[in-house]
Amino acid sequence: MTDTRIRLLREEDWDEVVALEERAYAASGLSEGREALRSRHRASPSTCFVLEHAGGFGGYLLALPYPLFRCPDLSLAEEGAVQESNLGSNLHAHDLVIAERARSRGLALRMLRHLEEIGRVARYRTLSLVAVRGSQVLWTPLGYRARPEIGLPASYGAEAVYMAKALEPAVTDPTLGLSPGAEVG
């Protein structure tokens, strides 16, 4: 996949991000709008990415540090940069959308793996997300555990499920081996 690249989201990407987000979520009432999306990026620009695929915009991933078992409200913008107290604990994969023309090529998984590696290097202990529209069946085989007891903002709808997984630390010295990840369940 030499024609595919993941890079940090830039200012000139916003029109395509917003258009893709609206196509993905408007019909189900889950679209956040430009200002809320931009606020997620402002909160943590180093964990928000764009997928370039076959010479064009292929998708995006917005993630930000967030306390474990909590998530952004879709109806509210973030109030600023992520607080230092949230760094290093949990990285929340807030939104991952692949453009229609690039789907069914494993690119969502590639972006998620990229985020997991970023999280490991930054020493996050867990990665979380909110599964919407029945998508928990896609996340479970990737190691995410559903946490239906976690209350979610009403903006996600009645069928949304909070999910989390432990991130094994990045191994920089092969003699160290793997240490156990954080408990998420």
CYANA upper distance limits for C-alpha pairs under 8 A (distance plus 0.5 A):
  3 ASP  CA     52 GLU  CA      8.31
  3 ASP  CA     53 HIS  CA      6.30
  3 ASP  CA     54 ALA  CA      5.61
  3 ASP  CA     55 GLY  CA      7.44
  4 THR  CA     51 LEU  CA      7.57
  4 THR  CA     52 GLU  CA      6.02
  4 THR  CA     53 HIS  CA      4.91
  4 THR  CA     54 ALA  CA      6.86
  5 ARG  CA     51 LEU  CA      6.34
  5 ARG  CA     52 GLU  CA      5.61
  5 ARG  CA     53 HIS  CA      7.07
  6 ILE  CA     49 PHE  CA      7.02
  6 ILE  CA     50 VAL  CA      6.25
  6 ILE  CA     51 LEU  CA      5.14
  6 ILE  CA     52 GLU  CA      6.73
  6 ILE  CA    111 MET  CA      7.70
  7 ARG  CA     49 PHE  CA      5.97
  7 ARG  CA     50 VAL  CA      5.98
  7 ARG  CA     51 LEU  CA      7.11
  7 ARG  CA     52 GLU  CA      8.26
  8 LEU  CA     45 PRO  CA      8.09
  8 LEU  CA     46 SER  CA      7.37
  8 LEU  CA     47 THR  CA      8.06
  8 LEU  CA     48 CYS  CA      6.47
  8 LEU  CA     49 PHE  CA      4.88
  8 LEU  CA     50 VAL  CA      6.51
  9 LEU  CA     13 ASP  CA      7.05
  9 LEU  CA     45 PRO  CA      7.96
  9 LEU  CA     48 CYS  CA      6.25
  9 LEU  CA     49 PHE  CA      5.19
  9 LEU  CA     50 VAL  CA      5.70
  9 LEU  CA     60 TYR  CA      8.32
 10 ARG  CA     14 TRP  CA      8.05
 13 ASP  CA     17 VAL  CA      6.68
 13 ASP  CA     50 VAL  CA      8.43
 14 TRP  CA     18 VAL  CA      6.46
 14 TRP  CA     34 ARG  CA      8.44
 15 ASP  CA     19 ALA  CA      6.62
 16 GLU  CA     20 LEU  CA      6.52
 16 GLU  CA     57 PHE  CA      7.84
 17 VAL  CA     21 GLU  CA      6.54
 17 VAL  CA     59 GLY  CA      7.88
 17 VAL  CA     60 TYR  CA      7.23
 18 VAL  CA     22 GLU  CA      6.62
 18 VAL  CA     33 GLY  CA      7.47
 18 VAL  CA     34 ARG  CA      6.42
 18 VAL  CA     37 LEU  CA      8.31
 19 ALA  CA     23 ARG  CA      6.80
 20 LEU  CA     24 ALA  CA      6.65
 20 LEU  CA     59 GLY  CA      8.16
 20 LEU  CA     97 VAL  CA      7.88
 20 LEU  CA     99 ALA  CA      7.13
 21 GLU  CA     25 TYR  CA      6.54
 21 GLU  CA     26 ALA  CA      8.26
 21 GLU  CA     31 SER  CA      7.08
 21 GLU  CA     97 VAL  CA      7.55
 22 GLU  CA     26 ALA  CA      5.51
 22 GLU  CA     31 SER  CA      6.19
 22 GLU  CA     33 GLY  CA      8.13
 23 ARG  CA     27 ALA  CA      8.20
 24 ALA  CA     31 SER  CA      8.33
 24 ALA  CA     97 VAL  CA      7.84
 25 TYR  CA     29 GLY  CA      6.79
 25 TYR  CA     30 LEU  CA      5.48
 25 TYR  CA     31 SER  CA      5.30
 26 ALA  CA     30 LEU  CA      6.39
 26 ALA  CA     31 SER  CA      5.37
 30 LEU  CA     74 LEU  CA      7.82
 30 LEU  CA    155 SER  CA      7.57
 30 LEU  CA    156 TYR  CA      7.01
 30 LEU  CA    157 GLY  CA      8.48
 31 SER  CA     74 LEU  CA      8.24
 32 GLU  CA     36 ALA  CA      6.37
 32 GLU  CA     37 LEU  CA      7.05
 32 GLU  CA     74 LEU  CA      6.08
 32 GLU  CA     75 SER  CA      6.84
 33 GLY  CA     37 LEU  CA      6.82
 34 ARG  CA     38 ARG  CA      6.52
 35 GLU  CA     39 SER  CA      6.57
 35 GLU  CA     77 ALA  CA      7.20
 36 ALA  CA     40 ARG  CA      7.07
 36 ALA  CA     74 LEU  CA      7.91
 36 ALA  CA     75 SER  CA      8.04
 36 ALA  CA     76 LEU  CA      6.81
 36 ALA  CA     77 ALA  CA      4.75
 36 ALA  CA     78 GLU  CA      7.42
 37 LEU  CA     41 HIS  CA      7.23
 37 LEU  CA     77 ALA  CA      7.98
 38 ARG  CA     42 ARG  CA      6.68
 39 SER  CA     43 ALA  CA      6.62
 39 SER  CA     77 ALA  CA      6.04
 39 SER  CA     78 GLU  CA      5.66
 39 SER  CA     79 GLU  CA      7.91
 39 SER  CA     80 GLY  CA      7.78
 40 ARG  CA     44 SER  CA      7.20
 40 ARG  CA     62 LEU  CA      7.40
 40 ARG  CA     63 ALA  CA      7.85
 40 ARG  CA     64 LEU  CA      7.34
 40 ARG  CA     77 ALA  CA      7.81
 40 ARG  CA     78 GLU  CA      6.57
 41 HIS  CA     45 PRO  CA      5.42
 41 HIS  CA     47 THR  CA      8.39
 41 HIS  CA     48 CYS  CA      6.65
 41 HIS  CA     62 LEU  CA      7.18
 41 HIS  CA     63 ALA  CA      8.24
 41 HIS  CA     64 LEU  CA      8.25
 42 ARG  CA     80 GLY  CA      7.41
 42 ARG  CA     81 ALA  CA      6.81
 43 ALA  CA     64 LEU  CA      7.28
 43 ALA  CA     78 GLU  CA      7.36
 43 ALA  CA     79 GLU  CA      8.48
 43 ALA  CA     80 GLY  CA      6.08
 43 ALA  CA     81 ALA  CA      4.41
 43 ALA  CA     82 VAL  CA      5.59
 44 SER  CA     48 CYS  CA      7.56
 44 SER  CA     63 ALA  CA      7.82
 44 SER  CA     64 LEU  CA      5.86
 44 SER  CA     65 PRO  CA      7.87
 44 SER  CA     81 ALA  CA      7.01
 44 SER  CA     82 VAL  CA      6.96
 47 THR  CA     62 LEU  CA      7.23
 47 THR  CA     63 ALA  CA      5.86
 47 THR  CA     64 LEU  CA      6.68
 47 THR  CA    115 LEU  CA      7.77
 47 THR  CA    118 ILE  CA      8.17
 48 CYS  CA     60 TYR  CA      8.09
 48 CYS  CA     61 LEU  CA      6.13
 48 CYS  CA     62 LEU  CA      4.92
 48 CYS  CA     63 ALA  CA      6.07
 48 CYS  CA     64 LEU  CA      8.19
 49 PHE  CA     60 TYR  CA      6.07
 49 PHE  CA     61 LEU  CA      5.63
 49 PHE  CA     62 LEU  CA      6.96
 50 VAL  CA     57 PHE  CA      8.00
 50 VAL  CA     58 GLY  CA      7.90
 50 VAL  CA     59 GLY  CA      6.32
 50 VAL  CA     60 TYR  CA      4.81
 50 VAL  CA     61 LEU  CA      6.92
 51 LEU  CA     57 PHE  CA      6.83
 51 LEU  CA     58 GLY  CA      5.49
 51 LEU  CA     59 GLY  CA      5.49
 51 LEU  CA     60 TYR  CA      6.28
 51 LEU  CA    111 MET  CA      8.08
 52 GLU  CA     56 GLY  CA      6.03
 52 GLU  CA     57 PHE  CA      5.48
 52 GLU  CA     58 GLY  CA      5.63
 52 GLU  CA     59 GLY  CA      7.78
 53 HIS  CA     57 PHE  CA      6.69
 53 HIS  CA     58 GLY  CA      5.54
 53 HIS  CA    102 ALA  CA      7.67
 57 PHE  CA     99 ALA  CA      7.90
 58 GLY  CA     98 ILE  CA      6.36
 58 GLY  CA     99 ALA  CA      5.54
 58 GLY  CA    101 ARG  CA      8.02
 58 GLY  CA    102 ALA  CA      6.38
 59 GLY  CA     96 LEU  CA      8.05
 59 GLY  CA     97 VAL  CA      5.95
 59 GLY  CA     98 ILE  CA      4.61
 59 GLY  CA     99 ALA  CA      5.59
 60 TYR  CA     95 ASP  CA      8.28
 60 TYR  CA     96 LEU  CA      6.32
 60 TYR  CA     97 VAL  CA      6.15
 60 TYR  CA     98 ILE  CA      7.09
 61 LEU  CA     93 ALA  CA      7.88
 61 LEU  CA     94 HIS  CA      8.07
 61 LEU  CA     95 ASP  CA      6.05
 61 LEU  CA     96 LEU  CA      4.86
 61 LEU  CA     97 VAL  CA      7.15
 61 LEU  CA    111 MET  CA      7.73
 62 LEU  CA     93 ALA  CA      6.82
 62 LEU  CA     94 HIS  CA      6.05
 62 LEU  CA     95 ASP  CA      5.65
 62 LEU  CA     96 LEU  CA      7.05
 63 ALA  CA     91 LEU  CA      7.28
 63 ALA  CA     92 HIS  CA      5.89
 63 ALA  CA     93 ALA  CA      4.86
 63 ALA  CA     94 HIS  CA      5.60
 63 ALA  CA     95 ASP  CA      7.44
 64 LEU  CA     82 VAL  CA      8.04
 64 LEU  CA     91 LEU  CA      6.19
 64 LEU  CA     92 HIS  CA      5.85
 64 LEU  CA     93 ALA  CA      7.30
 64 LEU  CA     94 HIS  CA      7.69
 65 PRO  CA     82 VAL  CA      7.13
 65 PRO  CA     86 ASN  CA      6.31
 65 PRO  CA     87 LEU  CA      6.41
 65 PRO  CA     88 GLY  CA      8.24
 65 PRO  CA     89 SER  CA      8.06
 65 PRO  CA     90 ASN  CA      6.23
 65 PRO  CA     91 LEU  CA      4.83
 65 PRO  CA     92 HIS  CA      6.22
 66 TYR  CA     70 ARG  CA      7.24
 66 TYR  CA     71 CYS  CA      7.02
 66 TYR  CA     72 PRO  CA      8.49
 66 TYR  CA     82 VAL  CA      8.31
 66 TYR  CA     86 ASN  CA      6.29
 66 TYR  CA     87 LEU  CA      8.38
 66 TYR  CA     89 SER  CA      8.47
 66 TYR  CA     90 ASN  CA      6.32
 66 TYR  CA     91 LEU  CA      6.49
 66 TYR  CA     92 HIS  CA      6.31
 67 PRO  CA     71 CYS  CA      7.99
 67 PRO  CA     86 ASN  CA      6.42
 67 PRO  CA     89 SER  CA      7.62
 67 PRO  CA     90 ASN  CA      6.42
 68 LEU  CA     89 SER  CA      7.90
 68 LEU  CA     90 ASN  CA      6.04
 68 LEU  CA    126 THR  CA      8.17
 68 LEU  CA    128 SER  CA      7.77
 69 PHE  CA    128 SER  CA      8.44
 69 PHE  CA    150 ILE  CA      6.90
 69 PHE  CA    162 TYR  CA      7.92
 70 ARG  CA    150 ILE  CA      8.44
 70 ARG  CA    152 LEU  CA      8.12
 71 CYS  CA     92 HIS  CA      7.80
 71 CYS  CA     94 HIS  CA      8.42
 71 CYS  CA    129 LEU  CA      8.31
 71 CYS  CA    130 VAL  CA      8.26
 71 CYS  CA    152 LEU  CA      7.94
 72 PRO  CA     76 LEU  CA      8.10
 72 PRO  CA     78 GLU  CA      8.05
 72 PRO  CA     94 HIS  CA      8.20
 73 ASP  CA     77 ALA  CA      8.29
 73 ASP  CA    153 PRO  CA      6.18
 73 ASP  CA    155 SER  CA      6.97
 73 ASP  CA    156 TYR  CA      8.30
 74 LEU  CA    153 PRO  CA      8.31
 74 LEU  CA    155 SER  CA      6.06
 74 LEU  CA    156 TYR  CA      7.36
 75 SER  CA    155 SER  CA      6.63
 82 VAL  CA     86 ASN  CA      7.29
 82 VAL  CA     87 LEU  CA      8.12
 83 GLN  CA     87 LEU  CA      7.70
 86 ASN  CA     90 ASN  CA      7.69
 87 LEU  CA    124 TYR  CA      8.03
 88 GLY  CA    122 ALA  CA      7.28
 88 GLY  CA    123 ARG  CA      6.15
 88 GLY  CA    124 TYR  CA      4.90
 88 GLY  CA    125 ARG  CA      7.31
 89 SER  CA    123 ARG  CA      8.26
 89 SER  CA    124 TYR  CA      5.44
 89 SER  CA    125 ARG  CA      5.79
 89 SER  CA    126 THR  CA      7.01
 90 ASN  CA    124 TYR  CA      6.09
 90 ASN  CA    125 ARG  CA      6.46
 90 ASN  CA    126 THR  CA      5.24
 90 ASN  CA    127 LEU  CA      6.09
 90 ASN  CA    128 SER  CA      7.49
 91 LEU  CA    119 GLY  CA      7.25
 91 LEU  CA    124 TYR  CA      6.96
 91 LEU  CA    126 THR  CA      6.85
 91 LEU  CA    127 LEU  CA      5.36
 91 LEU  CA    128 SER  CA      6.82
 92 HIS  CA    127 LEU  CA      6.16
 92 HIS  CA    128 SER  CA      5.16
 92 HIS  CA    129 LEU  CA      6.09
 93 ALA  CA    127 LEU  CA      7.51
 93 ALA  CA    128 SER  CA      6.50
 93 ALA  CA    129 LEU  CA      5.55
 94 HIS  CA    129 LEU  CA      6.49
 94 HIS  CA    130 VAL  CA      7.73
 96 LEU  CA    108 ALA  CA      7.73
 97 VAL  CA    108 ALA  CA      7.92
 98 ILE  CA    102 ALA  CA      6.92
 98 ILE  CA    103 ARG  CA      6.60
 98 ILE  CA    107 LEU  CA      7.85
 98 ILE  CA    108 ALA  CA      6.92
 99 ALA  CA    103 ARG  CA      6.97
102 ALA  CA    107 LEU  CA      7.98
103 ARG  CA    107 LEU  CA      7.60
106 GLY  CA    110 ARG  CA      6.84
107 LEU  CA    111 MET  CA      6.67
108 ALA  CA    112 LEU  CA      6.65
109 LEU  CA    113 ARG  CA      6.53
110 ARG  CA    114 HIS  CA      6.72
111 MET  CA    115 LEU  CA      6.83
112 LEU  CA    116 GLU  CA      6.69
113 ARG  CA    117 GLU  CA      6.71
114 HIS  CA    118 ILE  CA      6.78
115 LEU  CA    119 GLY  CA      6.57
116 GLU  CA    120 ARG  CA      6.64
116 GLU  CA    127 LEU  CA      7.92
116 GLU  CA    167 LEU  CA      7.73
117 GLU  CA    121 VAL  CA      6.65
117 GLU  CA    170 ALA  CA      8.05
118 ILE  CA    122 ALA  CA      6.67
119 GLY  CA    123 ARG  CA      6.56
119 GLY  CA    124 TYR  CA      5.66
119 GLY  CA    125 ARG  CA      8.39
119 GLY  CA    127 LEU  CA      8.16
119 GLY  CA    167 LEU  CA      8.07
120 ARG  CA    124 TYR  CA      6.27
120 ARG  CA    125 ARG  CA      8.02
120 ARG  CA    167 LEU  CA      6.90
120 ARG  CA    168 GLU  CA      7.23
120 ARG  CA    169 PRO  CA      5.65
120 ARG  CA    170 ALA  CA      5.52
121 VAL  CA    169 PRO  CA      7.78
121 VAL  CA    170 ALA  CA      6.10
123 ARG  CA    169 PRO  CA      6.78
123 ARG  CA    170 ALA  CA      8.00
124 TYR  CA    167 LEU  CA      7.49
124 TYR  CA    169 PRO  CA      8.34
125 ARG  CA    166 ALA  CA      6.54
125 ARG  CA    167 LEU  CA      5.79
125 ARG  CA    168 GLU  CA      7.67
125 ARG  CA    169 PRO  CA      7.90
125 ARG  CA    181 GLY  CA      7.07
125 ARG  CA    182 ALA  CA      5.98
126 THR  CA    164 ALA  CA      7.28
126 THR  CA    165 LYS  CA      6.14
126 THR  CA    166 ALA  CA      4.97
126 THR  CA    167 LEU  CA      5.57
126 THR  CA    181 GLY  CA      8.43
126 THR  CA    182 ALA  CA      6.98
126 THR  CA    184 VAL  CA      7.83
127 LEU  CA    164 ALA  CA      6.14
127 LEU  CA    165 LYS  CA      6.00
127 LEU  CA    166 ALA  CA      6.97
127 LEU  CA    167 LEU  CA      7.11
128 SER  CA    144 TYR  CA      8.32
128 SER  CA    162 TYR  CA      7.95
128 SER  CA    163 MET  CA      6.12
128 SER  CA    164 ALA  CA      4.61
128 SER  CA    165 LYS  CA      6.94
129 LEU  CA    162 TYR  CA      6.59
129 LEU  CA    163 MET  CA      5.94
129 LEU  CA    164 ALA  CA      6.90
130 VAL  CA    160 ALA  CA      6.95
130 VAL  CA    161 VAL  CA      6.05
130 VAL  CA    162 TYR  CA      4.99
130 VAL  CA    163 MET  CA      6.44
131 ALA  CA    135 SER  CA      5.80
131 ALA  CA    136 GLN  CA      5.69
131 ALA  CA    139 TRP  CA      8.21
131 ALA  CA    160 ALA  CA      6.03
131 ALA  CA    161 VAL  CA      5.68
131 ALA  CA    162 TYR  CA      6.79
131 ALA  CA    163 MET  CA      7.45
132 VAL  CA    136 GLN  CA      7.83
132 VAL  CA    156 TYR  CA      7.66
132 VAL  CA    157 GLY  CA      8.50
132 VAL  CA    159 GLU  CA      7.15
132 VAL  CA    160 ALA  CA      5.09
132 VAL  CA    161 VAL  CA      7.25
133 ARG  CA    159 GLU  CA      7.04
133 ARG  CA    160 ALA  CA      7.20
134 GLY  CA    159 GLU  CA      7.47
134 GLY  CA    160 ALA  CA      7.85
135 SER  CA    139 TRP  CA      7.30
136 GLN  CA    140 THR  CA      6.55
136 GLN  CA    146 ALA  CA      7.80
136 GLN  CA    161 VAL  CA      7.67
136 GLN  CA    163 MET  CA      8.39
137 VAL  CA    141 PRO  CA      7.97
138 LEU  CA    142 LEU  CA      8.00
139 TRP  CA    143 GLY  CA      7.41
139 TRP  CA    144 TYR  CA      6.13
140 THR  CA    144 TYR  CA      5.38
140 THR  CA    145 ARG  CA      6.64
140 THR  CA    146 ALA  CA      8.01
143 GLY  CA    165 LYS  CA      6.48
144 TYR  CA    163 MET  CA      6.17
144 TYR  CA    164 ALA  CA      5.53
144 TYR  CA    165 LYS  CA      5.19
145 ARG  CA    163 MET  CA      5.71
145 ARG  CA    164 ALA  CA      5.93
145 ARG  CA    165 LYS  CA      6.68
145 ARG  CA    184 VAL  CA      8.31
145 ARG  CA    185 GLY  CA      7.75
146 ALA  CA    161 VAL  CA      6.95
146 ALA  CA    162 TYR  CA      6.49
146 ALA  CA    163 MET  CA      4.93
146 ALA  CA    164 ALA  CA      7.40
147 ARG  CA    161 VAL  CA      7.16
147 ARG  CA    162 TYR  CA      5.86
147 ARG  CA    163 MET  CA      6.03
147 ARG  CA    164 ALA  CA      8.09
147 ARG  CA    185 GLY  CA      8.20
148 PRO  CA    161 VAL  CA      6.16
148 PRO  CA    162 TYR  CA      6.86
150 ILE  CA    161 VAL  CA      8.44
150 ILE  CA    162 TYR  CA      6.94
152 LEU  CA    156 TYR  CA      7.54
152 LEU  CA    160 ALA  CA      8.21
152 LEU  CA    161 VAL  CA      8.30
152 LEU  CA    162 TYR  CA      7.89
154 ALA  CA    158 ALA  CA      7.74
156 TYR  CA    160 ALA  CA      6.40
164 ALA  CA    184 VAL  CA      6.78
165 LYS  CA    184 VAL  CA      6.60
166 ALA  CA    181 GLY  CA      5.75
166 ALA  CA    182 ALA  CA      5.70
166 ALA  CA    183 GLU  CA      6.88
166 ALA  CA    184 VAL  CA      6.75
167 LEU  CA    181 GLY  CA      6.22
167 LEU  CA    182 ALA  CA      7.55
168 GLU  CA    178 LEU  CA      7.63
168 GLU  CA    179 SER  CA      7.50
168 GLU  CA    180 PRO  CA      7.16
168 GLU  CA    181 GLY  CA      5.35
168 GLU  CA    182 ALA  CA      8.36
169 PRO  CA    178 LEU  CA      7.76
169 PRO  CA    179 SER  CA      7.64
169 PRO  CA    181 GLY  CA      7.59
171 VAL  CA    176 LEU  CA      7.76
171 VAL  CA    177 GLY  CA      7.49
171 VAL  CA    178 LEU  CA      7.38
173 ASP  CA    177 GLY  CA      8.17
